[in-house]
Structure formats: C-alpha cells, structure tokens
C-alpha cells in the first residue's frame, strides 16, 4: 500500500515544464467549488488566470495564478506574488488577495471524467475543486454531499429499520417514506423533512447516526431541537461510503462527518476493503471481517483502484494526519 501511495503522490506532484499558452475557451468563465464556495476563472493574459471567490464578485477581490499547460486536459497552477500581478484595464478595480501560504500549488486535470482542480500544500494533496457544470449550482453540489453523508442502511435498538437513498426514498422507524434536504441559512444542510412533515437533524457517528427531532423556521432557515434523539447503527450488509468510488471528496465534505481520526481511517480503508484488500492491522481486520460484504483476496497486489479512489485516499489520509484522535 505504501508503494502505491508514494507512486500516486509522485504522479500528482510531477509535471513537465511547458510554454503552452492559456487557452481562453478552456478557462474563461469556468466555475469551480469545494462544495461551499464558488470560484470563477477570468483569463487575464496568455499565462495568468484570476480566480474570484463568491462573495467577492462585487467587492472585486481575487487571486491570480500562473498557468502552464502540461498536456491535453492538464494544467499546472501556482500562486503569483502580488508584486508580479499586472491587471488589465478592465480589471483595474480589483484588489488581488494572494494571501495563500507558501508552498501552495495545484493542477487541473480530468479524474474519471470529472474536471478537477487539485490543491497541493508542499507536495501533498489537500483539497479539490470540481467544475460546476452547465445547469448546476454550488447548492446542487452541496446537497449531493449532504445526501452522501447520510445515505445507507441503519437499525435502532429496537430492531427497527432506517435507510436513506440518493433518490429521496427512505425508511424511517421501519416505514417507507420520502425525505428532502432543507437549508441552514441558505446552505443545504443535514436537516431533513419527511413526507409526514416531521423535521430531523441527522449527524453521522462512528457507529451510525444520531437523529434529532425538532422544528424548522422557514423564514430564517434554522433548525431548533426539541430534545428527542434516536441513535441508529449502520448495517454491516452494505458498505457505508461506497460513493467514494465515484465522487471526488472535497474539503467541505469533511464538515458533514465527525472530526474523528478513526472515522476518517475507516472511510479511507473501506475503499481498499471493497476491493478485497487483506488487512494486517488487527483492528482493521476485525472491523472489516465483521462486514458481510467484505471478501478478502489472496493477493493484495492484484487490486487496482480507480483514479477517483486513489485521489480520495490521498485527501482522506491528509485529513486523518491533521486530526489528533
């Protein structure tokens, strides 16, 4: 596993030098998000792109990146120091805020069909910004991330079943229903409304999820608990985080999950487990051996991850290393 991860880090960090110019049609007015903030690209010249974060459009703030094309659909990005920025006349009112730490760089590339800007801190993959496709919004992406955080099958202490699917269907207290994701101060959040009108906040835990009943104020888009809670346990018949095989994990995803080193550890290793990775770590081996879907292979060297899975492992490992427990 260490050899594969090292290879991946080199793959993302090593780029050929190139003098190819920025192609305006491939950058200008493209929009990107980490799940919460929207960034819009404006081409300044043949090698520089101004990235403007949402909330700053009217105020006129942005950061300028030096762009180099490595090959088709792959670009190298580096923050340009303020004293090297010369804005054209049509951007004269912009204030450039290149306050990112030293060592920040990035690359734009296609990962299993997803157009992604990868952020790197001193050679380590730390975040991703996915392109917002035509007809979609940041809220659509945030909502999808919220659903990913709760999707799955669960059971309460009385044996009653709960489940949440990506299409809005659910089982609650053993009864089929539907749910919708509500907003918290304009942002899609882990507040759901069932078909019968009941409102709940749903928060993942290491073992499953905590469901809190309450009320929702539509005017201010705010949830208030009434103190009633249900603890439900994840079903071991299906993987908990199967979506990590087809969706890019961004920094904002993390806000939907517990700040727990063990939780992130299990998320990361479930990617391997779904391919049948045979664990030598006793705790991981015990955990995944209890999962009915887990079928270990004879030789770990036969396992081949997708680009998305490899990328998500790098991001999750970085998050895991930053957590104390």
Phi, psi and omega in degrees: 000319182298321180297318181295314180298318178299319178298319181294319179299317178296322181298315181284331187270337185266122180227142177285147175285148183206145177256010182299140182277158175297129175269113188304319183294339181269350183235318190298129178067013171286149181239144186224155178208151171260011178110348181225320181250139176261137176238132180247135182265135176232119180286125180268317181201197186292349182219003185232140179232131176267122178256119184250123180278147178300144186095342180250357183305309182282327182287337178081046177245147178190175176237143182254134179242139171279130185242133173233133177275124181273313177195185179304130177063023176217128185227143175261136182234139174216144180292132179266124179304146183306322184286354177257004184265126174235107183277138176293168186303323182288353175240020186299334182275356182282142174255120183275125182245074177270075183255018179289148181296160174299148177092000179277130176211183180191175174212148175251127180206170178266125177242107181048046177088354179262126176278116191226139167260121182261124176268137178232137176247110181051044175089357181253135177290123184235342181196168178219147176235117182267147179289136175276112184286158180305133180088354179250165179225170175301320180300323178297317181290318178298317179300317178298322179293321177298313180299319178300328182288340184244347184299141180145183181244137186220166177219141176267181186294342178265004179086005179284142185270147175223143173204151178225126180250168183287344183265008178093356175278149182209163168236127183227123185054037176082000183245136180292139180203190174230158178221157174227149179272129179260167181260149173243106183053054174077357181247127176308134187223180180276044173246126183237152176241124179277168182302329181278001178095350180292143183247136180220149168259133183240123183232120178298146174231175180301322183266342182176258182199150172252126179249122182246127180277152179183200181238158183230124178267108183296327184297314182255000180053062185222138180262138175232124182287146172258008175092351181273126182229151175232133175255125180238149185252137180296139178285135181269012180273344179224151177298147181278328189233046182299334181297344178292353177270350181222003178229140178287129177276123179249170182302323182290336173308319186302329182294344180269356185238161178299144174279070185232124179300319181292322180298312180295323177302316180291320176303311183297314184283341175295330176302313177294317184299324180296339176266002178088020180303133180267114186275138174265339176292122185302318183293316178293321179298318179295316182298308185284334176294338178279350180273125185293338181276350185277125179227096184295144178270168179281328185228113180297337181291347179276351183283132176235118179273155172281167178299320179297315180298316180298318180295314181297325177298319179295315180294315180296323178295320178296317178297316180301318181293335181275345181272140184279329182205000000 
